[in-house]
Amino acid sequence: MHGAGHGAWCWDLLTPLLEAAGHAVVAPDLPCADETADASRYAAIVSDALDGANDVILVGHSLAGIIVPLVAASRPVRHLVYLCCGIAARPGQRPSVDDPQAPKKSDEGMRTETTGTNSFVFPPEVARAYLYSRCSAADSEWAIARLRPQSRTPRAEVCPLARLPDTSATCVLGLADRAVRPDYARYVARERLGLEPIEIDTDHSPFLSAPRLLADLLLEIEAGPGMPPLVFGR
């Protein structure tokens, strides 16, 4: 599941690596720009896309941290992977509300611009510096050209779950992530998800900046039951 303002296209470099290892990849487009679409609608789209799929490992990037548990609560999922997530579902609460003791989320200068009634966009210069800081110039510009407006609706609604699903999960953070700082990502993993994160030496978008590294990590997670080392591929 892609993050804010992105689309299924963001997995294009990762998908063939997983398919070469024998896995089927399902990557639906989420209705980012639809200001009426809430988190439950996002989750329903993913569940529909997975219709008939068995033995599912669900990977959610960034904003999708609030969507993956909703999917797991509605259909069988073997394992959840929270990838570079600065936000997580909080049963009975709005996920966008920070705890007072939480570390600073992003590096100085990270910002969005309001568009429409209740949406935002990433300015190109912000996307280059904070989302794709380790990507090649060509990959960064390719991604920036495809970014869409993102509605704030999923972040603002109260999570409909009474509790997080019992599905096993892994949290992965990027040590060079400027959009979701490592200390903040660790806080979210530990305090909101009860997970000790795996740390990889990448930016916020490892599916573009380090697809081979991310593929290897996901394949190790899939193989289980042993976990990869805490700092992976460094």
Beta strands, then each sheet from edge to edge (+ up, - down):
strand 1: 57-61
strand 2: 79-83
strand 3: 113-115
strand 4: 119-121
strand 5: 150-151
strand 6: 168-174
strand 7: 198-200
strand 8: 231-232
sheet 1: 1+ 2+ 6+ 7+ 8+
sheet 2: 3+ 4- 5+
end
